Amino acid sequence: MSAAGLAQGRFPYVRFGTGPEPLVLLAGMVFDNPVPGSASARAYAWSLHRLAVGRTVTVLWRPRGIGGPLADGRDERDGPGTAELADAYASVIRDELGPADMMALSTGGLIAQHLALRHPELVRRLVLVVTGARIADAGQQRCRAWLASSRGEDWRSLRGDLAAAAVDGAVATRLARLLGGSGRDPDAQDVVDFRATVSAVLRHDMTDALAGITAPTLVLGGRDDPFFPEPVLRATAAGIPGALAEVRAGGHGVPKQHGRWLQNRATTFLS
């Protein structure tokens, strides 16, 4: 069984599986953020079917409207940080899902860290995937380039580079950049929400707060990830009491390149 829609009128989501155990998956960075349809729900159910064994999985994307006040021309840095975004996610999780295991990818993992710290009653166990306490310098440079492309309305380059950032290898990167790039005009709300999200990512640093996370935690990622390389992954796990870290060869595309391994390790840990 699968479903899709807009939770609380602002959170795009898909849901699949019929198991008794709830699992919330916080997605990574997106530019276009439409309300997903049934086809998207079926695609996620197929690609992440291992996670749904014995579970009902809810995938949540960035809430619409987080950058709303920025539409009047104020700087992105005046927008919400990852802590404030976590509070918004906490509202929908508390009201519609209840306490759950959580798996969070990339930008979603930054928010999940604050969720586990600020709302520990909602996060039973936590799997952080290609994410860490702070974004590395190379990743910060790439995020600033995305902001520049957005301000210059270079939608093709922006979409292409976002797609390329999610895969590993020269051939896959070229194909992703070619196939993922589109010059069509985006939804105006998506533009300001995207800029607010990237700004929040650039300001995120949980290094000194990790010790307050009490949920059992597993950190998974790629050794050469430009955003969250091995030193960041291992330092993040070391900062969370009792957390484990497993690092594979690869970069930010580990969720795609090693999808079977990732889902198997996550489900073993959550079980």
N, C-alpha and C positions, 0 to 999 in steps of 0.2 A: 504494500500500500504506500502511496506517495501523495503529497499535497504541496501546494505552493501558494504564496500570497504575500500580504503586507500585515505584519503583526503590529498592533497598537497604532495602525494607520501610518507607520513610518519605517518599520524594519522589514526589508525584503527577506523572505525565508523560503526554504524548502524543508520538507519533513518526509522521512521514509523509515521503513521498518515497523514492526509491531511488537517488539520485545518489551518486557516490563522495565528494563533499566534505561533511564533517560541519558542521552549523550548530547551535549551542546557543542557544535563546531563553529568557532568564530573564524570567518574567512579573512583572507589577506586583502591587500590593497586592490581597489578597483577604481576605474575612472567612470565608465558608464555603469549606472546602478539601477537598472529598471526592475520593476516588479517581475519576478520569475514566473513562468508558466508551467503547465504540466509537463511539457517536454524537458524543461530544465530539471524538474524534480525526478523524472525517470532517468535522466542522464546521471545525476548525482547518485541515485539509488544503485545504478549499475556499476559506476566507477568506485564507489565506496561500500560495496555490499558486505565486505568483511567486517566493517564497523557495525553493521546492523544485526549481526547475529546475537540474538538475545536482547537487542536494544531498539529503542526508537530514537533516531538521530534527527536533530534539528540544526540546520545550517543557517546562521544569521550573518547578514551583510550590514554594512554601514547604514545607520539610520538616516533617512532623508531629512534634510533641513538643519543639519548641525552647523552648516556654514551660513545659514539664513541671514544673521545680522551683518555678515561680511559683504552682502550684496550692495550695501550703501557706500562701499569704497574703503572701509576700514581695513587695516593691515591684517593678514592672516594670523599673525602672532597674537591678536586680540581674541582669537577663537578658542574653543575648548581644548584642553590638553587631554592626554590619554586617561588621566584620572577621572575627568568629567565625562568622557565617553564611557568609561567603565560604569559610572553611576547610571547612565542612560540604559546600558545593556542590563544592569542589575534590575531595573524596573520591569523590563519585559520578561526576564527569566523568572523573577519572583512571582509576577502576576499570572504568567501563562505556562510555566514549566515546572517551577519548584527546584529544590536542590538537585544537582545533576553532576555527573562527571563532565569534564570539559577538555576539549582538544582545540588548540588554537594555532593558526598558521600566520607567520610573519607579523604584519601589523595587528592582526587579531590577537597574537600572543602578547603584544605590548599591553593591550587592553585587558587581557586575561590576567596578567600579573597584578594589575590594580584591583581587578575583581576578587582575586584570591586574597588580597591584602585587606581591602576595604569591606568586602562582603563575604567573609569566609563561610558563612552559613549556606551559601549558594553553591560553593565549589567543593565537591567531595574529593575528587582526584583530578589532577591536572597533567595534560601532555602538551608541552610547548614544542612546536615544530618550526624549524628554520627561523628562530626568533631568540631574543636575548634581552638582557637588562638595558642595553643601549645599542644604537646602531653604529657600526664602524665608520671610519672616515670615508672609505670608498663608497659606502652606501649613502652617506650624507651628501656626497658630491652628486650622486645620481639623483637623489631626491630633489636637490636644488635645480638640477637640469630639468626635471619634470615640471617644477614650478615655472621655470623660464619658458618652457615650451607651452605651458598653459597660458601664461600671460601674453605670449606671442601668438596665441591661437593656432599653433602648429599641431593640429589634432592628429595628423597622420604620424608624425614623429613620436608624439607622446604615446599614442596607443601602441605603436610598433615597439617602442622601447619597453613599455610595461609588459607586453607579451614576451619580449626577449628576456626580460629579467626573471621570468618564471621557468626557464628551461636551461639546460646545461649543454655545452658542446657547440662547436663552431657552426655545424650544419643546422642543428636545431635552432640555434639563435638566429641565423639568417632567415630560416623559414618562418619563424615566429614573427620576426620584424616585418617580413614581407606580407604574410597572411594576416597578421594582427593589426597592421596599420590601416587606418581608415581616415579619410579627410572629411567625413560628414560632420556637420555641426552637432555638437552634443546638447543635451538638456542643460539649460542654464543653471538649474539647481545642482546638477551633478558637478558642474565646474566649481562653484563656490564650496560645495561639500568636499570635493577632492582637494582643493587648496588648503582647506582647514585641516583635513586629515594629514596631509604631508607635513604641514607646519607642526602639528601635534607630534608626529613621528620624530621630527628633527629635535624637538625639545625633550623627548622622553629620556629619562635616566633613572633607573630603579636600583642602581648599584648599592646604595646605602640603605635600601628598604627591603631587600630580598629576605633578610633574616626574619621578617615578620610574617612570611607566608607559611602557613601551617599545613596546607593540603599536600598529601603525598604527590611528588612531582617527578616527571620524566622529561628530559630535554633531548630532542632528536634534531640532527641537522647535518649539514655538509661541511667538510673540512675547508673548502676554498670559497665558501659563500662570501660575496663581497659585502653583503649587508651584515651578516652575523657569522663571521668565520669561527674556526675551532676555538681560538682563545676566548672569544666572547661567549660561546656556547658553554665551555667548561667553567668559566668564571661565574656564569649565571647559575649553573647547577651547584657549584661550590658555595654560592651565597645563600641557597635555599636549604634549610635544615633537612638532611636525609635525602636530598634529590639525587637522581641518577642522570648520567649523560651518556649518550651513544652517538658517535660521529662516524659518518660514512664518507668515502671519497665522493666528491661532487660539490655542487654549489647550491644556489637558492632553488635549483630545480629538483632537489632530492625528492620532494613529494610526488613528482611525476616520474623521475628516473628510477626511483626505488619505492614505488607505491605499494607493492606487495609487502616488502620488508617493513615499511612504515606502519601499515595497517596491522600486520601481525604483531609487531612490537607494542603498538598502542593497545590492542585488544588484550594481549597477554598481561600487560601492566594493569589495565583497568579491571581485569578479572581477578 
